[in-house]
Amino acid sequence: MGVIKYNTMFLGILVLITALTISAVAIYYSVSGLVAIFAAAALPIIIMGGALEIGKLVTAVWLH
């Protein structure tokens, strides 16, 4: 029974790391694209993109 518990925990951690990696890549490309379009407002775009990404993650966890 102990092996199954550790395999399940390992799978959960692997899924968490994978999801956070995908989220980090997505926010990087999203924000860098928006900053390229709106170069004069780089800081507000970075703040907005970060807030939107955190909101998406919180919503996904809440819906789960």
PQR file with spaces between the fields and no chain letter, atoms N, CA, C, O and H, PARSE charges and radii, in Angstrom:
ATOM       1  N    MET     1       0.805   -1.199    0.000 -0.4000 1.5000
ATOM       2  CA   MET     1       0.000    0.000    0.000 -0.0000 2.0000
ATOM       3  C    MET     1       0.850    1.266    0.000  0.5500 1.7000
ATOM       4  O    MET     1       0.438    2.282   -0.559 -0.5500 1.4000
ATOM       5  N    GLY     2       2.031    1.222    0.618 -0.4000 1.5000
ATOM       6  CA   GLY     2       2.889    2.394    0.676 -0.0000 2.0000
ATOM       7  C    GLY     2       3.400    2.797   -0.696  0.5500 1.7000
ATOM       8  O    GLY     2       3.546    3.985   -0.983 -0.5500 1.4000
ATOM       9  H    GLY     2       2.367    0.397    1.072  0.4000 1.0000
ATOM      10  N    VAL     3       3.676    1.799   -1.556 -0.4000 1.5000
ATOM      11  CA   VAL     3       4.184    2.092   -2.898 -0.0000 2.0000
ATOM      12  C    VAL     3       3.134    2.820   -3.714  0.5500 1.7000
ATOM      13  O    VAL     3       3.459    3.755   -4.447 -0.5500 1.4000
ATOM      14  H    VAL     3       3.557    0.834   -1.323  0.4000 1.0000
ATOM      15  N    ILE     4       1.889    2.412   -3.601 -0.4000 1.5000
ATOM      16  CA   ILE     4       0.803    3.056   -4.354 -0.0000 2.0000
ATOM      17  C    ILE     4       0.648    4.505   -3.899  0.5500 1.7000
ATOM      18  O    ILE     4       0.431    5.396   -4.720 -0.5500 1.4000
ATOM      19  H    ILE     4       1.625    1.653   -3.006  0.4000 1.0000
ATOM      20  N    LYS     5       0.760    4.739   -2.583 -0.4000 1.5000
ATOM      21  CA   LYS     5       0.635    6.098   -2.059 -0.0000 2.0000
ATOM      22  C    LYS     5       1.741    6.992   -2.621  0.5500 1.7000
ATOM      23  O    LYS     5       1.476    8.125   -3.023 -0.5500 1.4000
ATOM      24  H    LYS     5       0.936    4.015   -1.917  0.4000 1.0000
ATOM      25  N    TYR     6       2.982    6.489   -2.651 -0.4000 1.5000
ATOM      26  CA   TYR     6       4.086    7.305   -3.164 -0.0000 2.0000
ATOM      27  C    TYR     6       3.990    7.503   -4.668  0.5500 1.7000
ATOM      28  O    TYR     6       4.359    8.565   -5.168 -0.5500 1.4000
ATOM      29  H    TYR     6       3.198    5.568   -2.325  0.4000 1.0000
ATOM      30  N    ASN     7       3.498    6.498   -5.409 -0.4000 1.5000
ATOM      31  CA   ASN     7       3.316    6.656   -6.849 -0.0000 2.0000
ATOM      32  C    ASN     7       2.255    7.706   -7.140  0.5500 1.7000
ATOM      33  O    ASN     7       2.411    8.509   -8.060 -0.5500 1.4000
ATOM      34  H    ASN     7       3.198    5.635   -5.003  0.4000 1.0000
ATOM      35  N    THR     8       1.180    7.706   -6.363 -0.4000 1.5000
ATOM      36  CA   THR     8       0.114    8.688   -6.544 -0.0000 2.0000
ATOM      37  C    THR     8       0.622   10.087   -6.210  0.5500 1.7000
ATOM      38  O    THR     8       0.312   11.043   -6.920 -0.5500 1.4000
ATOM      39  H    THR     8       1.053    7.055   -5.616  0.4000 1.0000
ATOM      40  N    MET     9       1.399   10.214   -5.135 -0.4000 1.5000
ATOM      41  CA   MET     9       1.944   11.515   -4.763 -0.0000 2.0000
ATOM      42  C    MET     9       2.932   11.997   -5.828  0.5500 1.7000
ATOM      43  O    MET     9       2.932   13.176   -6.181 -0.5500 1.4000
ATOM      44  H    MET     9       1.651    9.437   -4.558  0.4000 1.0000
ATOM      45  N    PHE    10       3.766   11.102   -6.336 -0.4000 1.5000
ATOM      46  CA   PHE    10       4.711   11.469   -7.391 -0.0000 2.0000
ATOM      47  C    PHE    10       3.970   11.938   -8.641  0.5500 1.7000
ATOM      48  O    PHE    10       4.367   12.922   -9.265 -0.5500 1.4000
ATOM      49  H    PHE    10       3.766   10.144   -6.050  0.4000 1.0000
ATOM      50  N    LEU    11       2.897   11.240   -9.007 -0.4000 1.5000
ATOM      51  CA   LEU    11       2.115   11.633  -10.180 -0.0000 2.0000
ATOM      52  C    LEU    11       1.474   13.003   -9.968  0.5500 1.7000
ATOM      53  O    LEU    11       1.434   13.815  -10.892 -0.5500 1.4000
ATOM      54  H    LEU    11       2.575   10.440   -8.500  0.4000 1.0000
ATOM      55  N    GLY    12       0.977   13.264   -8.772 -0.4000 1.5000
ATOM      56  CA   GLY    12       0.381   14.561   -8.468 -0.0000 2.0000
ATOM      57  C    GLY    12       1.392   15.688   -8.569  0.5500 1.7000
ATOM      58  O    GLY    12       1.092   16.751   -9.114 -0.5500 1.4000
ATOM      59  H    GLY    12       1.009   12.604   -8.022  0.4000 1.0000
ATOM      60  N    ILE    13       2.594   15.459   -8.042 -0.4000 1.5000
ATOM      61  CA   ILE    13       3.644   16.468   -8.120 -0.0000 2.0000
ATOM      62  C    ILE    13       4.078   16.677   -9.563  0.5500 1.7000
ATOM      63  O    ILE    13       4.322   17.809   -9.981 -0.5500 1.4000
ATOM      64  H    ILE    13       2.838   14.596   -7.599  0.4000 1.0000
ATOM      65  N    LEU    14       4.177   15.595  -10.326 -0.4000 1.5000
ATOM      66  CA   LEU    14       4.544   15.697  -11.740 -0.0000 2.0000
ATOM      67  C    LEU    14       3.511   16.496  -12.530  0.5500 1.7000
ATOM      68  O    LEU    14       3.868   17.323  -13.369 -0.5500 1.4000
ATOM      69  H    LEU    14       3.979   14.675   -9.986  0.4000 1.0000
ATOM      70  N    VAL    15       2.242   16.249  -12.265 -0.4000 1.5000
ATOM      71  CA   VAL    15       1.171   16.991  -12.936 -0.0000 2.0000
ATOM      72  C    VAL    15       1.230   18.468  -12.545  0.5500 1.7000
ATOM      73  O    VAL    15       1.051   19.338  -13.397 -0.5500 1.4000
ATOM      74  H    VAL    15       1.952   15.577  -11.584  0.4000 1.0000
ATOM      75  N    LEU    16       1.480   18.759  -11.271 -0.4000 1.5000
ATOM      76  CA   LEU    16       1.588   20.148  -10.820 -0.0000 2.0000
ATOM      77  C    LEU    16       2.738   20.866  -11.509  0.5500 1.7000
ATOM      78  O    LEU    16       2.568   21.983  -11.998 -0.5500 1.4000
ATOM      79  H    LEU    16       1.626   18.052  -10.579  0.4000 1.0000
ATOM      80  N    ILE    17       3.899   20.239  -11.553 -0.4000 1.5000
ATOM      81  CA   ILE    17       5.060   20.857  -12.194 -0.0000 2.0000
ATOM      82  C    ILE    17       4.808   21.066  -13.686  0.5500 1.7000
ATOM      83  O    ILE    17       5.160   22.112  -14.232 -0.5500 1.4000
ATOM      84  H    ILE    17       4.038   19.332  -11.157  0.4000 1.0000
ATOM      85  N    THR    18       4.208   20.089  -14.341 -0.4000 1.5000
ATOM      86  CA   THR    18       3.902   20.210  -15.764 -0.0000 2.0000
ATOM      87  C    THR    18       2.910   21.345  -16.026  0.5500 1.7000
ATOM      88  O    THR    18       3.094   22.131  -16.955 -0.5500 1.4000
ATOM      89  H    THR    18       3.922   19.240  -13.897  0.4000 1.0000
ATOM      90  N    ALA    19       1.866   21.429  -15.212 -0.4000 1.5000
ATOM      91  CA   ALA    19       0.867   22.489  -15.381 -0.0000 2.0000
ATOM      92  C    ALA    19       1.475   23.864  -15.158  0.5500 1.7000
ATOM      93  O    ALA    19       1.177   24.797  -15.903 -0.5500 1.4000
ATOM      94  H    ALA    19       1.717   20.790  -14.457  0.4000 1.0000
ATOM      95  N    LEU    20       2.320   24.005  -14.147 -0.4000 1.5000
ATOM      96  CA   LEU    20       2.952   25.296  -13.887 -0.0000 2.0000
ATOM      97  C    LEU    20       3.938   25.664  -14.992  0.5500 1.7000
ATOM      98  O    LEU    20       4.075   26.841  -15.327 -0.5500 1.4000
ATOM      99  H    LEU    20       2.562   23.247  -13.541  0.4000 1.0000
ATOM     100  N    THR    21       4.621   24.685  -15.559 -0.4000 1.5000
ATOM     101  CA   THR    21       5.536   24.945  -16.666 -0.0000 2.0000
ATOM     102  C    THR    21       4.778   25.421  -17.899  0.5500 1.7000
ATOM     103  O    THR    21       5.181   26.386  -18.549 -0.5500 1.4000
ATOM     104  H    THR    21       4.510   23.729  -15.287  0.4000 1.0000
ATOM     105  N    ILE    22       3.691   24.750  -18.215 -0.4000 1.5000
ATOM     106  CA   ILE    22       2.863   25.160  -19.357 -0.0000 2.0000
ATOM     107  C    ILE    22       2.316   26.571  -19.122  0.5500 1.7000
ATOM     108  O    ILE    22       2.290   27.388  -20.043 -0.5500 1.4000
ATOM     109  H    ILE    22       3.364   23.967  -17.687  0.4000 1.0000
ATOM     110  N    SER    23       1.887   26.853  -17.915 -0.4000 1.5000
ATOM     111  CA   SER    23       1.372   28.184  -17.587 -0.0000 2.0000
ATOM     112  C    SER    23       2.451   29.245  -17.722  0.5500 1.7000
ATOM     113  O    SER    23       2.190   30.335  -18.230 -0.5500 1.4000
ATOM     114  H    SER    23       1.907   26.190  -17.166  0.4000 1.0000
ATOM     115  N    ALA    24       3.664   28.935  -17.270 -0.4000 1.5000
ATOM     116  CA   ALA    24       4.761   29.891  -17.360 -0.0000 2.0000
ATOM     117  C    ALA    24       5.136   30.184  -18.810  0.5500 1.7000
ATOM     118  O    ALA    24       5.403   31.332  -19.164 -0.5500 1.4000
ATOM     119  H    ALA    24       3.876   28.049  -16.857  0.4000 1.0000
ATOM     120  N    VAL    25       5.157   29.159  -19.641 -0.4000 1.5000
ATOM     121  CA   VAL    25       5.475   29.362  -21.059 -0.0000 2.0000
ATOM     122  C    VAL    25       4.374   30.190  -21.728  0.5500 1.7000
ATOM     123  O    VAL    25       4.654   31.088  -22.521 -0.5500 1.4000
ATOM     124  H    VAL    25       4.941   28.226  -19.354  0.4000 1.0000
ATOM     125  N    ALA    26       3.130   29.877  -21.399 -0.4000 1.5000
ATOM     126  CA   ALA    26       2.008   30.612  -21.994 -0.0000 2.0000
ATOM     127  C    ALA    26       2.035   32.085  -21.601  0.5500 1.7000
ATOM     128  O    ALA    26       1.835   32.955  -22.448 -0.5500 1.4000
ATOM     129  H    ALA    26       2.903   29.147  -20.754  0.4000 1.0000
ATOM     130  N    ILE    27       2.277   32.367  -20.333 -0.4000 1.5000
ATOM     131  CA   ILE    27       2.299   33.772  -19.910 -0.0000 2.0000
ATOM     132  C    ILE    27       3.490   34.502  -20.520  0.5500 1.7000
ATOM     133  O    ILE    27       3.383   35.683  -20.848 -0.5500 1.4000
ATOM     134  H    ILE    27       2.440   31.660  -19.645  0.4000 1.0000
ATOM     135  N    TYR    28       4.622   33.819  -20.675 -0.4000 1.5000
ATOM     136  CA   TYR    28       5.784   34.465  -21.285 -0.0000 2.0000
ATOM     137  C    TYR    28       5.477   34.899  -22.715  0.5500 1.7000
ATOM     138  O    TYR    28       5.732   36.045  -23.086 -0.5500 1.4000
ATOM     139  H    TYR    28       4.709   32.860  -20.408  0.4000 1.0000
ATOM     140  N    TYR    29       4.931   33.985  -23.519 -0.4000 1.5000
ATOM     141  CA   TYR    29       4.645   34.332  -24.908 -0.0000 2.0000
ATOM     142  C    TYR    29       3.519   35.349  -25.018  0.5500 1.7000
ATOM     143  O    TYR    29       3.551   36.218  -25.890 -0.5500 1.4000
ATOM     144  H    TYR    29       4.725   33.055  -23.217  0.4000 1.0000
ATOM     145  N    SER    30       2.547   35.250  -24.163 -0.4000 1.5000
ATOM     146  CA   SER    30       1.434   36.197  -24.193 -0.0000 2.0000
ATOM     147  C    SER    30       1.906   37.602  -23.852  0.5500 1.7000
ATOM     148  O    SER    30       1.603   38.554  -24.570 -0.5500 1.4000
ATOM     149  H    SER    30       2.521   34.544  -23.455  0.4000 1.0000
ATOM     150  N    VAL    31       2.644   37.730  -22.764 -0.4000 1.5000
ATOM     151  CA   VAL    31       3.096   39.050  -22.334 -0.0000 2.0000
ATOM     152  C    VAL    31       4.141   39.611  -23.293  0.5500 1.7000
ATOM     153  O    VAL    31       4.114   40.803  -23.600 -0.5500 1.4000
ATOM     154  H    VAL    31       2.890   36.957  -22.181  0.4000 1.0000
ATOM     155  N    SER    32       5.060   38.776  -23.771 -0.4000 1.5000
ATOM     156  CA   SER    32       6.080   39.296  -24.690 -0.0000 2.0000
ATOM     157  C    SER    32       5.447   39.751  -26.009  0.5500 1.7000
ATOM     158  O    SER    32       5.907   40.722  -26.610 -0.5500 1.4000
ATOM     159  H    SER    32       5.082   37.808  -23.522  0.4000 1.0000
ATOM     160  N    GLY    33       4.414   39.072  -26.456 -0.4000 1.5000
ATOM     161  CA   GLY    33       3.716   39.510  -27.660 -0.0000 2.0000
ATOM     162  C    GLY    33       2.980   40.817  -27.450  0.5500 1.7000
ATOM     163  O    GLY    33       3.017   41.699  -28.308 -0.5500 1.4000
ATOM     164  H    GLY    33       4.040   38.283  -25.968  0.4000 1.0000
ATOM     165  N    LEU    34       2.313   40.950  -26.315 -0.4000 1.5000
ATOM     166  CA   LEU    34       1.603   42.192  -26.027 -0.0000 2.0000
ATOM     167  C    LEU    34       2.573   43.360  -25.831  0.5500 1.7000
ATOM     168  O    LEU    34       2.289   44.482  -26.248 -0.5500 1.4000
ATOM     169  H    LEU    34       2.283   40.234  -25.618  0.4000 1.0000
ATOM     170  N    VAL    35       3.717   43.094  -25.196 -0.4000 1.5000
ATOM     171  CA   VAL    35       4.706   44.158  -25.015 -0.0000 2.0000
ATOM     172  C    VAL    35       5.278   44.572  -26.366  0.5500 1.7000
ATOM     173  O    VAL    35       5.578   45.749  -26.568 -0.5500 1.4000
ATOM     174  H    VAL    35       3.948   42.183  -24.857  0.4000 1.0000
ATOM     175  N    ALA    36       5.436   43.635  -27.292 -0.4000 1.5000
ATOM     176  CA   ALA    36       5.931   43.986  -28.628 -0.0000 2.0000
ATOM     177  C    ALA    36       4.927   44.871  -29.360  0.5500 1.7000
ATOM     178  O    ALA    36       5.322   45.769  -30.104 -0.5500 1.4000
ATOM     179  H    ALA    36       5.192   42.679  -27.128  0.4000 1.0000
ATOM     180  N    ILE    37       3.650   44.628  -29.158 -0.4000 1.5000
ATOM     181  CA   ILE    37       2.620   45.428  -29.829 -0.0000 2.0000
ATOM     182  C    ILE    37       2.481   46.795  -29.162  0.5500 1.7000
ATOM     183  O    ILE    37       2.411   47.820  -29.840 -0.5500 1.4000
ATOM     184  H    ILE    37       3.330   43.898  -28.554  0.4000 1.0000
ATOM     185  N    PHE    38       2.443   46.802  -27.826 -0.4000 1.5000
ATOM     186  CA   PHE    38       2.254   48.038  -27.072 -0.0000 2.0000
ATOM     187  C    PHE    38       3.533   48.359  -26.300  0.5500 1.7000
ATOM     188  O    PHE    38       3.545   48.301  -25.071 -0.5500 1.4000
ATOM     189  H    PHE    38       2.500   45.970  -27.275  0.4000 1.0000
ATOM     190  N    ALA    39       4.596   48.692  -27.007 -0.4000 1.5000
ATOM     191  CA   ALA    39       5.911   48.892  -26.391 -0.0000 2.0000
ATOM     192  C    ALA    39       5.937   50.067  -25.420  0.5500 1.7000
ATOM     193  O    ALA    39       6.734   50.065  -24.481 -0.5500 1.4000
ATOM     194  H    ALA    39       4.587   48.738  -28.005  0.4000 1.0000
ATOM     195  N    ALA    40       5.095   51.059  -25.621 -0.4000 1.5000
ATOM     196  CA   ALA    40       5.111   52.231  -24.753 -0.0000 2.0000
ATOM     197  C    ALA    40       4.540   51.932  -23.369  0.5500 1.7000
ATOM     198  O    ALA    40       4.788   52.682  -22.425 -0.5500 1.4000
ATOM     199  H    ALA    40       4.448   51.060  -26.384  0.4000 1.0000
ATOM     200  N    ALA    41       3.792   50.864  -23.239 -0.4000 1.5000
ATOM     201  CA   ALA    41       3.153   50.535  -21.963 -0.0000 2.0000
ATOM     202  C    ALA    41       3.606   49.160  -21.475  0.5500 1.7000
ATOM     203  O    ALA    41       2.777   48.308  -21.157 -0.5500 1.4000
ATOM     204  H    ALA    41       3.591   50.254  -24.006  0.4000 1.0000
ATOM     205  N    ALA    42       4.908   48.949  -21.418 -0.4000 1.5000
ATOM     206  CA   ALA    42       5.436   47.620  -21.079 -0.0000 2.0000
ATOM     207  C    ALA    42       5.068   47.197  -19.650  0.5500 1.7000
ATOM     208  O    ALA    42       4.592   46.080  -19.446 -0.5500 1.4000
ATOM     209  H    ALA    42       5.582   49.641  -21.677  0.4000 1.0000
ATOM     210  N    LEU    43       5.281   48.063  -18.675 -0.4000 1.5000
ATOM     211  CA   LEU    43       5.012   47.695  -17.285 -0.0000 2.0000
ATOM     212  C    LEU    43       3.533   47.386  -17.030  0.5500 1.7000
ATOM     213  O    LEU    43       3.234   46.367  -16.407 -0.5500 1.4000
ATOM     214  H    LEU    43       5.667   48.970  -18.841  0.4000 1.0000
ATOM     215  N    PRO    44       2.598   48.229  -17.488 -0.5600 1.5000
ATOM     216  CA   PRO    44       1.190   47.877  -17.290  0.2800 2.0000
ATOM     217  C    PRO    44       0.797   46.561  -17.972  0.5500 1.7000
ATOM     218  O    PRO    44      -0.033   45.819  -17.448 -0.5500 1.4000
ATOM     219  N    ILE    45       1.385   46.269  -19.131 -0.4000 1.5000
ATOM     220  CA   ILE    45       1.093   45.012  -19.813 -0.0000 2.0000
ATOM     221  C    ILE    45       1.605   43.833  -19.003  0.5500 1.7000
ATOM     222  O    ILE    45       0.920   42.815  -18.898 -0.5500 1.4000
ATOM     223  H    ILE    45       2.059   46.871  -19.557  0.4000 1.0000
ATOM     224  N    ILE    46       2.793   43.952  -18.430 -0.4000 1.5000
ATOM     225  CA   ILE    46       3.354   42.873  -17.616 -0.0000 2.0000
ATOM     226  C    ILE    46       2.495   42.642  -16.371  0.5500 1.7000
ATOM     227  O    ILE    46       2.226   41.499  -16.005 -0.5500 1.4000
ATOM     228  H    ILE    46       3.348   44.779  -18.515  0.4000 1.0000
ATOM     229  N    ILE    47       2.072   43.713  -15.731 -0.4000 1.5000
ATOM     230  CA   ILE    47       1.215   43.592  -14.547 -0.0000 2.0000
ATOM     231  C    ILE    47      -0.123   42.963  -14.913  0.5500 1.7000
ATOM     232  O    ILE    47      -0.602   42.063  -14.222 -0.5500 1.4000
ATOM     233  H    ILE    47       2.291   44.642  -16.028  0.4000 1.0000
ATOM     234  N    MET    48      -0.723   43.438  -16.001 -0.4000 1.5000
ATOM     235  CA   MET    48      -2.005   42.893  -16.434 -0.0000 2.0000
ATOM     236  C    MET    48      -1.890   41.409  -16.780  0.5500 1.7000
ATOM     237  O    MET    48      -2.739   40.609  -16.386 -0.5500 1.4000
ATOM     238  H    MET    48      -0.334   44.168  -16.562  0.4000 1.0000
ATOM     239  N    GLY    49      -0.832   41.040  -17.520 -0.4000 1.5000
ATOM     240  CA   GLY    49      -0.646   39.642  -17.895 -0.0000 2.0000
ATOM     241  C    GLY    49      -0.444   38.743  -16.690  0.5500 1.7000
ATOM     242  O    GLY    49      -0.980   37.636  -16.640 -0.5500 1.4000
ATOM     243  H    GLY    49      -0.142   41.689  -17.840  0.4000 1.0000
ATOM     244  N    GLY    50       0.325   39.213  -15.721 -0.4000 1.5000
ATOM     245  CA   GLY    50       0.518   38.434  -14.498 -0.0000 2.0000
ATOM     246  C    GLY    50      -0.773   38.257  -13.722  0.5500 1.7000
ATOM     247  O    GLY    50      -1.061   37.164  -13.234 -0.5500 1.4000
ATOM     248  H    GLY    50       0.760   40.113  -15.762  0.4000 1.0000
ATOM     249  N    ALA    51      -1.557   39.331  -13.603 -0.4000 1.5000
ATOM     250  CA   ALA    51      -2.836   39.241  -12.898 -0.0000 2.0000
ATOM     251  C    ALA    51      -3.798   38.296  -13.609  0.5500 1.7000
ATOM     252  O    ALA    51      -4.500   37.518  -12.963 -0.5500 1.4000
ATOM     253  H    ALA    51      -1.322   40.219  -14.000  0.4000 1.0000
ATOM     254  N    LEU    52      -3.830   38.363  -14.938 -0.4000 1.5000
ATOM     255  CA   LEU    52      -4.713   37.465  -15.691 -0.0000 2.0000
ATOM     256  C    LEU    52      -4.294   36.006  -15.526  0.5500 1.7000
ATOM     257  O    LEU    52      -5.148   35.129  -15.388 -0.5500 1.4000
ATOM     258  H    LEU    52      -3.259   38.995  -15.462  0.4000 1.0000
ATOM     259  N    GLU    53      -2.998   35.741  -15.540 -0.4000 1.5000
ATOM     260  CA   GLU    53      -2.530   34.367  -15.398 -0.0000 2.0000
ATOM     261  C    GLU    53      -2.827   33.827  -14.002  0.5500 1.7000
ATOM     262  O    GLU    53      -3.243   32.678  -13.857 -0.5500 1.4000
ATOM     263  H    GLU    53      -2.305   36.452  -15.652  0.4000 1.0000
ATOM     264  N    ILE    54      -2.618   34.638  -12.989 -0.4000 1.5000
ATOM     265  CA   ILE    54      -2.948   34.202  -11.626 -0.0000 2.0000
ATOM     266  C    ILE    54      -4.449   33.950  -11.509  0.5500 1.7000
ATOM     267  O    ILE    54      -4.871   32.983  -10.875 -0.5500 1.4000
ATOM     268  H    ILE    54      -2.279   35.571  -13.107  0.4000 1.0000
ATOM     269  N    GLY    55      -5.252   34.816  -12.116 -0.4000 1.5000
ATOM     270  CA   GLY    55      -6.702   34.619  -12.109 -0.0000 2.0000
ATOM     271  C    GLY    55      -7.117   33.331  -12.797  0.5500 1.7000
ATOM     272  O    GLY    55      -8.027   32.639  -12.339 -0.5500 1.4000
ATOM     273  H    GLY    55      -4.910   35.602  -12.631  0.4000 1.0000
ATOM     274  N    LYS    56      -6.441   33.006  -13.910 -0.4000 1.5000
ATOM     275  CA   LYS    56      -6.758   31.747  -14.606 -0.0000 2.0000
ATOM     276  C    LYS    56      -6.414   30.540  -13.745  0.5500 1.7000
ATOM     277  O    LYS    56      -7.178   29.576  -13.687 -0.5500 1.4000
ATOM     278  H    LYS    56      -5.702   33.568  -14.282  0.4000 1.0000
ATOM     279  N    LEU    57      -5.269   30.591  -13.078 -0.4000 1.5000
ATOM     280  CA   LEU    57      -4.868   29.463  -12.234 -0.0000 2.0000
ATOM     281  C    LEU    57      -5.811   29.298  -11.042  0.5500 1.7000
ATOM     282  O    LEU    57      -6.199   28.179  -10.708 -0.5500 1.4000
ATOM     283  H    LEU    57      -4.649   31.374  -13.124  0.4000 1.0000
ATOM     284  N    VAL    58      -6.179   30.408  -10.402 -0.4000 1.5000
ATOM     285  CA   VAL    58      -7.094   30.339   -9.258 -0.0000 2.0000
ATOM     286  C    VAL    58      -8.459   29.812   -9.698  0.5500 1.7000
ATOM     287  O    VAL    58      -9.070   29.007   -8.995 -0.5500 1.4000
ATOM     288  H    VAL    58      -5.864   31.317  -10.674  0.4000 1.0000
ATOM     289  N    THR    59      -8.934   30.258  -10.842 -0.4000 1.5000
ATOM     290  CA   THR    59     -10.224   29.786  -11.357 -0.0000 2.0000
ATOM     291  C    THR    59     -10.191   28.305  -11.680  0.5500 1.7000
ATOM     292  O    THR    59     -11.138   27.579  -11.377 -0.5500 1.4000
ATOM     293  H    THR    59      -8.438   30.912  -11.413  0.4000 1.0000
ATOM     294  N    ALA    60      -9.108   27.853  -12.292 -0.4000 1.5000
ATOM     295  CA   ALA    60      -8.992   26.431  -12.619 -0.0000 2.0000
ATOM     296  C    ALA    60      -8.978   25.575  -11.357  0.5500 1.7000
ATOM     297  O    ALA    60      -9.615   24.523  -11.313 -0.5500 1.4000
ATOM     298  H    ALA    60      -8.339   28.443  -12.538  0.4000 1.0000
ATOM     299  N    VAL    61      -8.258   26.018  -10.338 -0.4000 1.5000
ATOM     300  CA   VAL    61      -8.222   25.266   -9.076 -0.0000 2.0000
ATOM     301  C    VAL    61      -9.602   25.282   -8.410  0.5500 1.7000
ATOM     302  O    VAL    61     -10.042   24.264   -7.875 -0.5500 1.4000
ATOM     303  H    VAL    61      -7.740   26.872  -10.373  0.4000 1.0000
ATOM     304  N    TRP    62     -10.273   26.416   -8.441 -0.4000 1.5000
ATOM     305  CA   TRP    62     -11.599   26.511   -7.816 -0.0000 2.0000
ATOM     306  C    TRP    62     -12.611   25.611   -8.533  0.5500 1.7000
ATOM     307  O    TRP    62     -13.433   24.959   -7.891 -0.5500 1.4000
ATOM     308  H    TRP    62      -9.915   27.242   -8.876  0.4000 1.0000
ATOM     309  N    LEU    63     -12.545   25.582   -9.868 -0.4000 1.5000
ATOM     310  CA   LEU    63     -13.485   24.740  -10.618 -0.0000 2.0000
ATOM     311  C    LEU    63     -13.186   23.253  -10.456  0.5500 1.7000
ATOM     312  O    LEU    63     -14.078   22.414  -10.583 -0.5500 1.4000
ATOM     313  H    LEU    63     -11.877   26.113  -10.390  0.4000 1.0000
ATOM     314  N    HIS    64     -11.930   22.937  -10.176 -0.4000 1.5000
ATOM     315  CA   HIS    64     -11.569   21.527  -10.006 -0.0000 2.0000
ATOM     316  C    HIS    64     -12.211   20.983   -8.758  0.5500 1.7000
ATOM     317  O    HIS    64     -12.032   19.810   -8.433 -0.5500 1.4000
ATOM     318  H    HIS    64     -11.206   23.618  -10.073  0.4000 1.0000
